[in-house]
Amino acid sequence: MVGFHGDGDGVGELTWSQANLWQGMTLDGPPISMGGKVSPPTPLTADDVAETVRFTVSRHQSLRTKLKLRGDKPPLQVCVSSGEMPLEVIEAGDDDPDALAEQVEKRYRNTPFDYENEFPVRTAVVLHNGIARWVVTIYLHLAMDMGALDALANDIISRDPVTGDAAGPVTSIQPLELAAKQQQPPALRKSAAAMTYLEQVLRVMPLRQFGEPRYPDEGQRILRLRSRAAALAIQRIAATESTSTSSAVLAAFAVGVTRYTGHPNVMAMLLVSNRFRPGFADAVSPVVQMSPCLIDVAGATLRDAVIRTGSSVLTAYKHAYYDPYEQDAVYDRVEAERGQLEYWSYNDRRDLDRSAAVGPMPTDDEIRAALGSTEHRWVPTKSTSTGIYLTVLDGPDDTVEFELMAESRFLSENDMVALTTEIETAAVRTALEPDLATDFPGDSPKSGEVDPGREVIHHV
């Protein structure tokens, strides 16, 4: 056990981001975790790992916060200033330390968290002859998001190498303080504005973006398209159109989806990090929320689609700060009038700097040649969630991956291949022929016109 002592404690409501995550965990299945196993770049002992655990938990309230469940009501967060954190120490001996680390990581991920009695972080160190071969750390998503993991890593790296002292005091907002501020008039006004925007989008978006179910319900499938051509195209679009790579790839998604479905616009719920807001940049706690982004590409050129996407993204980011329970009320009200709404979920999870493209621009020939290396592969899943999700990921060797998770009743395997191919095609054509209309003729089949004999490539 590792003792800790830090500033700040108390009981309070969840933050808006935590409440969003709690809703997803209670509606869609098991708790979401983050983290994994890391091989230390320098020799560490179990005591060294324990000291790092003590440092991080003492500094950051989210890591020493449990929940108080309240039945049908959202839980409360309970932060303590001192206590003990478990550290599992495993000496491999004659066993394979790599295999042991994998076993520990799997066990940590698959064992449900005891919300009321367990802190939201699990850590183990796998030793070989007393030296750490692996450190396994799994965080409950309620305590961390991807930005928080980066902030925590930077906090550890920036410690004084001799004394171990922190580079400076914690300046970012802590969850208890944030939850209290979100009940004050300034934050509530932002939430009200976000709800007005949400209702406007819900009333004009296509009602049935996925169409009627056409296939047997066999659960969720996950397909990944890995493309070097799309990665090169996105880099070139961002540089040519003076936009971010995030807007470039989102524009390709919007064009690909609208071409495939036949709808003139697409509504996607974007996973937005609120770290651009004051005091949020280095927060070691979740600050992400979903925000609707309506992108209309009808009658546009591919260049116009990029410009329109950039404008829509800014509006979505502006309104990604809200009370999620008020969001539920808006959905219920609109669906009572319009019927069930279907929307895409979109998450750009690339680690690269998305603000601008860097390096020499790829040529036309390089982009076209890269199309030959595109591949699809199926990813096993036990997800029971509903809807259709597109996640953008960094792939190996300077590629980008489009991960499409879809309900089988809406999209067959061939449909999923065709749809991800449309997104890649949209990116490439935007880079090579930006003045082309978005309804350019193409070889990819449209929804309802998929050739049942089309080959689906299964990569191991």
N, C-alpha and C positions, 0 to 999 in steps of 0.2 A: 504494500500500500504506500502511496506517495502523498505526504501531507502537503496542503497548500493553504495560503492565506492571501486574500485579495481585497481590494476596496469595493464597497457596494454590495448590498443585499436587499432583499425585500420580496414582496408578492405583488403581482400585477397582471393585467390582461395580456394576451398575446399581441405582438405587433401585427400589422396588417399582412405583412409577408408571411409570418408564422401562421396566421389564421388561414391564409390561402393554402399553405402546405398542409395544415391540419385537415382542411376540407378534403384535399386530394387523398390523403392517407386514409381517412375514415370512409371515403366513398369508393376508392379504387383498389383497396387491398392493403398489402403489408407496407410498413414504413419504408421510406426511401432513405438509403444511406449513401455516404460519400467517402472518399479516401481509398486506401488500399495499402499495398506493401511497398516499401522503399528500401533499397540497399544503400546504406550509408556510404558516402564518398570517402570518408576518413574513418579510421578505426575508433569505435565507440564501445564502452562497457555498459553493463546494465545500469550502473550508477549514473553514467552520462545521460542515458535515455530518461531515467527517472528525473534528473534535474531539468531536462527540457520539458517534461510533462508538468513539473511543478511551476516552471516559468510561464508556460502558456495558460494553464488553468488559473493561476493566480492573477494574471493580467486581464483575462477576457471573461466577462460575466457569462456569456452564452455557454461556455464549456463547463460551468459549475451551476447550471440551472436545471432543475427537474420540473415536472408538471404536477398540478393538482387537478385531478379529474372531477368533473361536476355533472355527470350524467349527460343529459341532452344539451347542456350548455357548453360553450367552448371552455377548454381547460384554462387554468391560471398558470403563469410561470412563477417558479419559486427559486430565487437565486440566493445562495449562501456565500458568506465571506470566507469560511474556512471549513476544512474537512479533509477527507482522504479519498484519493483516486486510485482505483486498481491498476496495477501494471503486471501483466503476466510475463514471467521470465521463463524461457524454455531453453535449456542446454541441449543441443542436438546430439552430442555424443557421437555414436556410430551411425545415427540416422541422417538422412539427407535433409539439410537445413532448408533447401529450396522447397521440397515437398512439404515440410512442416509448416513453412510460412503460408503456402497455398491452402493447407488445411485450416489453419487459424483464420485466414481471411474469409474463407467460405463459411466457417462456423460463425464468425462475427456478423457476416452479412445475413445469414439465414436464421439467426436466433432473434426473435422479436425483442425489442427494447422494453424494459419495465419502466414505463414513463415516470411513475411516481417514486420509484426507489433506486433508479439507476441514472447516473450522469450520462449525457448524450455523446460520450466519447469512449471508445474501447481501444486499448493499446497493449501490444505484446512485443517483446523483443526476442528474436531467435538467435541464440549464441552458438558459436562453434569455438571451443577452447577459450571461452570467456570473452570473445570478441563478437560484436553484433554483426550478423550476416544480413538480417532483415529486421526492419521495424514495421509492424503492421498497425495501422491506425484507421479505425472506421468511425465516422461521425454520423449522428442522426441529422437528417436534412433540416429538421426544425432548428438546429443550432448553426448550420453552415450552408452557404451556397458556393458556387465555383469561385466567385470573387472573394469570398471570405477565406477560402483555402489559399488563394494567392496572397491575400493580406497577411494571413498567419505565417505563411512560409517566409515572406519578406521580413516579418517581425523577428523570426528566429534567426535568419541570415544576418540581419543588421546588428545583432548583439555584439557587445565588446568582446573580442576574442580572448582577452586576458581575464577580465573580471566577470564576464557573462552578463553584465548589466544591459538593460534595454537601451536602444538608441535614444529614446525619449519617452515621455509619458503617453498614455493612450489618449488620443485627441478625438477619435471618432465616437459617434453616439453609441451608447450601450442599449440593449433591448428594453430594459425597464424604463429608461428615460424616454426612449422613442415611443413606447406604447402609451406613456402618459401624454406626450406631445400630440399624439394622433387623436386625442380626445379634445384638443383645444381648437378654437375657432379657425385659425389659419389653415390647419390641416384638414379640418372638416369642410372648409370652402373648396379646397383642392379636390377632395373626394366628391363633393356635389357637382363640380364642373366635370369631373371624369364620368360621372353617372349620366349627365346630360349628353355628353359625347357618345357614350356607349349606346344610349337609347336611340340616338340619331342613326348610328351605324346599323343597329339591329333592325330598324324599320325600313332600310333601303337595301340591305344585303340580299343576295339570292336566297330564297327560302330553302331549297333543297340542293345544296352544293354538291352532294354526293350522288344525287339521283335516287331512284327507287332501288331497294335491294334486289339484286338479280341472281344471287348465288346462294347455296346452302351456307348456314351460319356455322363455320368451323373455327371460330375464335379469331385471334389476332395473328397476323403474319408480319415478319420484318424482313425487308429487302434493303440491301445496301448497293448503291451504284458508286463505284470508285472511278474517278475521272481525272486524269492529268490535263486533258483538253479543257475541261470546265475551269480548273484551277488557273490555267494560263489565261483563259478568256476573262475570268473575273478580275485578274490583275490588270489586264489591258483596259477593260471597261472602266474600272475605278480611276485609272490614270487619264484616259482620254476624256471622260466626262467630269473629271474633277469631283468625284464623289467617294464615299467610303466603299470598301469591299463588301461591307454588310448590305448596303443598298444595292450594290451590283448583283449579289447573289440572290437577294430577295426579289429583285426585278425579274431575274431569270425564272425563279419559282413562280411568280405571278403569271408571266407570259406562258410558261409551260402548262400550268394548271388551267388557265382560261382556254388555251388552244385544245387541251384534252377534253375538258368538260363542255365547252361551247358557251359557257357563261361569259358575259363581257367584263365581269369583274370578279374578284375573289376577296373574301373576308377571312383573314387569318388572325388568330390570337397569338401575339408575339410574346415571348418570354423576355421581359425587359429588366435589366439591372438598373436600379435607381442610384447607382454609385456616382452619377453626375450631380446629385443633389448635395447641398452643403452638409458636411459632417458625415457623409455616408461613404466616402471613397475608400477608407481603410477599415470599415466596420467588419469585425470578426463575428458576423451574424448574417442571416439571410435578409436581403433587401430587394429580392426579385418579385415582380408581379406580372400578371398577364394583362395585355392591353390590346384592344381590337385595332386592326389595320385594314382599311378598305382600299384596294388598289384597282383602279379602272384602267384597262388597257384598250378599250374599244376605240377603233379609228385612229390608233396611235402608231407611230413608228417605234422601233425598238429603242431608239435613243429617247423618245418621249416617255416610254415606259419606265426607263431608269429615272428620269427627272420626276415623273409623277410618284414613283415609289419613294424617292428621297423625301418629298413633301409629306406623303402619307406617314412615313416612319417618324418624322419629327412630331407630327400630331399625336401619334400613338405613344411616343415616349413621354410627351407632356402630360398625358392622362393616365400614366401607369402608376398612380399613387392614390389609393382609394381604400375604403372599408369594404372588404369582400362580401360581407353580409348584405350591404346595400346593393352590391352587384347582383346578388341572388334575387333580390326583390325586383330589380329591373328586368332580368331575364324572365322571371315568372310573369310579370305584367305583359311583356311584349309577346311571349309565347301563348298566353291566354287569348290574345287577339289574332296573331298570325299563324299559330301552329308551331310545331317543333322546329327549332333552328339548328342547322348543321354548319359547323365552321371548322376550318383547318387550324391545327395547333402547329406553331412554327418556332423552332429554337435553333439559333446560330450559336453553336458551342465551340467554334474554332478558337484556338489559343493565340493565333497570330494577331498582331496589331492590325485592327480593321479600319483605322482612320484613313489610311492611304496606301496605295500600292508602292512597293519599293523594288529597286533593281532594274535591270534593262527590260524593256518591253518585249514580249514574245512576238515573233513575226507570224504572218498568215500561215506560212508553210509549217512552222513549229506547232501551231494550234491544230491544223488539219492532220498533221502526222500523228499527233498525240491521241487522236480519236481511235486509232487502232489498238490502243492498250486499255480501253474502257472495259470494265468487267462488272458483273452483278454477282452477288452471293446472298444466300439466305442465312438469317441469324435466328437461332432457336429462341423462343420466348414462351413464358408462362403468364404473360400479362392478360388480365381480364378487363382492362380499361376499354372504353368505347371511343369511337371517333377515328379520325385519320391524322397522323402526326408526321411532320417532316422535320428531321433534325439534320443540321449541317455540321460536319465534323472534319477535322484535319485528318487526312489520310497519309500513309507513308510515302516517302519519295516525292514530296511536293505535289501530292494529289489532294483532291477534295472528295469527301464522301457525302452522298445524300442518303440518309437512312429514312426509309418510308415504312411506317407502321400503320397497318390498315385492317379494318374488319373485313373478313373474307366475304361477307354477304354483299359488300359494296364493290370490292375489287378482287378479281381473280389474280393468280400469279402472273399471267400474261399481261393483264391490265397494269399491274404494278411495274413490270419491266417497261411497258410502253410509256407510262406516266413519268418515271424517273428519266427515261431517255428524252422525253419532251423537254424536261428542265435542262438537261445537258445541252440539247440542241438549241434551246433559247439562248443560253449563255454564249455558245460558240457563234451563233448567227449575229448576236448583238455585238460581239467583238469584231467580227469580220465585215458585217453589213449593217451598221447602226441605222441607216436610213430606210431599211426594209420595213414594210408594214408588219404588224404583229400577226396578221392572218396569212403569212407567207405559206405557199404550198410546202408540204413536208411529207416524208415517208412514214412518220410515226402514226399508227392508227389512233383514231379518236374513240372516245367512250362509246360503247355499244357497237363498235366496228372492229373489234379486236379479232384477228385471225386466230381461231382456236388451235391451229397447227403451228403458230409462231413458237420458235425455240426459246425455252427458258434455260439459261445457263446456270447450273448448280456448281458452285465452287466450294471445295472443301476448305 
